[in-house]
Amino acid sequence: MNQRILLFIVIFLGFLIIVGTTVVITTVIERSRNVDFFENTTDTEFHSTCGTSGIEDVIKLEDQKILLKCFDGPVYIYDSKKNQIITEIN
């Protein structure tokens, strides 16, 4: 009789572990869909913006906006969603 009770407890705990793991994995996948692991823009777009002077610094302002500092030129605010330069600061 005791062996049956122990068998049911082991099966129940195994079932709880499987269900709990599945819930945790699906929650992590669902919440990570908003995270952008790979940048959509390429480095060639940024380097062509500054021309031959080159890029001094790249600063992320918001989710979609990036600030580009050129060595001998102006500062650009680039919108990666629209794929264009929004503002040029001399």
N, C-alpha and C positions, 0 to 999 in steps of 0.2 A: 504494500500500500504506500509506504514512504517513497519507494522508487518512482511510482507513477506521479506523485505530487512533485518530486524533484524534477522529473522529466517535463512536466507541464510548466514549471517555473523556468527551466532552462529555455524551453521553446518560446515562452512568452517574452523573456528578456532578450533573446535573439531577435525576435520580431520587433521589439521596441528599438533595439540598436539599428536594425536595418531601416526602419521607418524614420528614425531620428537623423541618421546619416543622409538619407535621401532628402529630407526637408532642409537640412543645412546646405547641402550641395546646390539644390535648386534656388535657395535664397541667395547664395553667393553669386550664382550665375545671373540671376535676375537683377541684382543690384549692380553688378559690374558691367551691365550693358551700356551705362552712361559714361563709362571711363573710356577715353580714347587712348588705346595702347600704342597706336602707330599714328604718326603725324601724316596728315593728308597732303601737306605742302612739301615740295622738294627743295633742296638747298640751291638748285640752279635758279629757281625763281628769285630767291633772296640775293644771290650773287649778281644776277643780271640787273637787279634794281640799283645796286651801288656802282655798277660799271667796273672800271679798272682799279678804282681805289680800294675796293674790298670792304668787307664787313668788319667793323670794330667790335660790336656787341649786339646781341639779340636778347630782348627782354619781353617776357610774356606779360601783357597787361591784363587781359581778360581771357575768357574761353576762346574767343574768336580773333582777338586783336593782339598783334605783335609789334613791338617797337624795334626798328632797325637803325643802328648807328653806323654810318659809313666813316671811313678814316678821313677823307678829304672833302666830304660832301655833307649834305643836309641829313636830317633825321626824318625817317619815314614811319608812319603808322600804317601797318598792313592789316587788312581784314581777310582772314583765311576763308571765311564763309563765302565772301563775294569774290575772292581771288583778285583783289585790286588794292591799290594804295588809296587810303582815305585822306590822309593829311601829310603834307610835306612841310617840315620846319627847318628854316635856314639858320 
